[in-house]
Each structure stands twice: as C-alpha cells, then as structure tokens.
C-alpha cells in the first residue's frame, strides 16, 4: 500500500502483529479468528467510507453552480448609473407648499 503522498508504503496493522509474533510462534485458532473478525470490521468500515466519499463526490459534481448575486451586477455599472448611488437633483425651495402669510 502506498502512503498518502505516494512515497513510502505505510505498514498495515496486521503486518505489525505478524512482526511482533515472530517466526517461531504461531497463533491459536482463537487468536486467528479474533484477527479475522477484526479484519472483517476494518474492511467493512473501509467499504462504508468509500461509499460515503463517492456519494459526496457525486453530489458535489452534480450540484448546480451558485446563482450570481444581483448586487454584483450593480457594482459593475459606472457610479452614475447605480440606482442606489445616483446623485439626486439639487432642488430649490419647494413650490408645492403653500406659503403662510404673517
């Protein structure tokens, strides 16, 4: 098995167990069965994680691209054309209000 960066192989947990036992010792049937059960659990977990990763990748690849923010389009306009920054016309005294005479 190659490491994450593809350089040195990463030792497997089972390899460490075999190295610790040595060539002269043998595993009992009970110990062998225990290792088989543990290996089956690890393989099942790897399969589950692989399926989860594949589902996430599929969801990510098929997701619709984000919708553009309409405010971004306004920022592209020249300042005088922007609706929220357009200068208001300067007004003189209002002629629509009645003047009070004193």
C-alpha positions in Angstrom: 0.0 0.0 0.0 1.3 3.5 -0.9 1.3 6.3 1.6 -0.8 9.4 1.1 1.9 11.3 -0.7 2.9 8.2 -2.8 6.3 7.9 -1.3 6.9 5.2 1.3 4.5 2.3 2.0 2.5 2.6 5.2 2.7 -0.5 7.3 -0.6 -2.3 7.9 -1.8 -3.1 11.4 -1.7 -6.8 10.6 1.9 -6.5 9.5 2.9 -5.1 12.9 1.1 -8.0 14.6 2.9 -10.6 12.4 6.2 -9.0 13.0 5.6 -9.0 16.8 4.8 -12.7 16.9 7.9 -13.8 15.1 8.5 -16.9 13.0 8.8 -19.3 15.9 5.4 -18.6 17.5 2.1 -19.5 16.0 -1.4 -18.1 16.6 -4.0 -20.3 18.3 -7.3 -20.8 16.4 -9.0 -18.4 18.8 -6.4 -15.6 18.1 -6.6 -16.2 14.3 -10.4 -16.0 14.5 -10.2 -12.8 16.5 -7.9 -11.3 13.9 -10.2 -12.4 11.1 -13.2 -10.7 12.8 -11.2 -7.5 13.3 -10.1 -7.6 9.7 -13.7 -8.0 8.5 -14.7 -5.0 10.6 -12.0 -2.8 9.2 -12.8 -3.9 5.6 -16.5 -3.1 6.2 -15.6 0.3 7.6 -13.4 1.0 4.5 -16.2 0.0 2.2 -18.7 2.3 4.1 -16.3 5.2 4.0 -15.6 4.6 0.3 -19.4 4.7 -0.4 -19.8 7.9 1.6 -16.9 9.6 -0.3 -18.3 8.5 -3.6 -21.8 9.9 -2.7 -20.2 13.2 -1.6 -18.2 13.5 -4.8 -21.2 12.7 -6.9 -23.3 15.3 -5.1 -20.6 17.9 -5.4 -20.0 17.3 -9.1 -23.8 17.4 -10.0 -24.6 20.4 -7.9 -25.9 23.4 -9.8 -23.4 26.3 -9.9 -24.2 29.1 -7.5 -26.6 31.7 -8.7 -25.0 35.1 -9.3 -25.7 37.8 -6.7 -27.7 40.5 -8.4 -25.8 43.1 -6.3 -22.7 42.1 -8.2 -24.2 43.3 -11.5 -24.9 46.7 -9.9 -21.3 47.0 -8.8 -20.2 46.6 -12.5 -22.1 49.7 -13.5 -20.4 53.1 -13.6 -21.2 55.1 -10.4 -23.6 57.5 -12.1 -25.7 54.5 -13.3 -26.0 52.8 -10.0 -29.6 53.1 -8.7 -28.6 53.5 -5.0 -25.7 56.0 -5.6 -27.2 58.2 -8.4 -27.0 61.8 -7.4 -30.2 63.5 -6.6 -31.0 66.7 -8.4 -30.5 69.7 -6.3 -33.8 71.4 -5.6 -34.5 74.9 -4.8 -37.3 75.9 -2.5 -40.4 73.8 -2.9 -43.2 75.5 -4.9 -45.8 72.9 -4.0 -46.1 74.0 -0.3 -48.4 76.9 0.4 -46.6 79.9 1.9 -48.1 81.3 5.1 -48.5 85.0 5.3 -48.0 86.7 8.6 
